[in-house]
Amino acid sequence: MSQKELYRVSEAMDLLSLGRSVIYELLRSGRLRSVREGRTRLIPASAITEYVALLEREADANGFGAAS
């Protein structure tokens, strides 16, 4: 089974365990990228991966990263 390349906002909500308003705030702030196809806002799989990596970097910088 192959990974999807684009996710609807509702799917990104499930993947990231975040609410709709949080997702839209992340999109507005530029912390999470999206594209539009017609009237549909889609979030690339790469954008989700980048956002998770950003959270990990921020956690490490604040001393909350996983112990090595």
NORNORGI-V70991 format. One record per backbone hydrogen bond with DSSP energy under -0.5 kcal/mol. CO is the residue of the C=O (numbers start at 1). NH is the residue of the N-H. Records with the same first field share a line. If there is no record, write none. Layout:
# NORNORGI-V70991
CO->NH + NH
This chain:
# NORNORGI-V70991
5->45
7->43
8->12
9->13
10->14
11->15
12->16
13->17 + 18
19->23
20->24
21->25
22->26
23->27
24->28
25->29
26->30 + 31 + 32
27->30
35->42
37->40
40->37 + 42
41->9
42->35 + 44
43->7
44->47 + 48
45->49
46->50
47->51
48->52
49->53
50->54
51->55
52->56
53->57
54->58
55->59
56->60
57->61
58->62
59->64 + 65
60->63
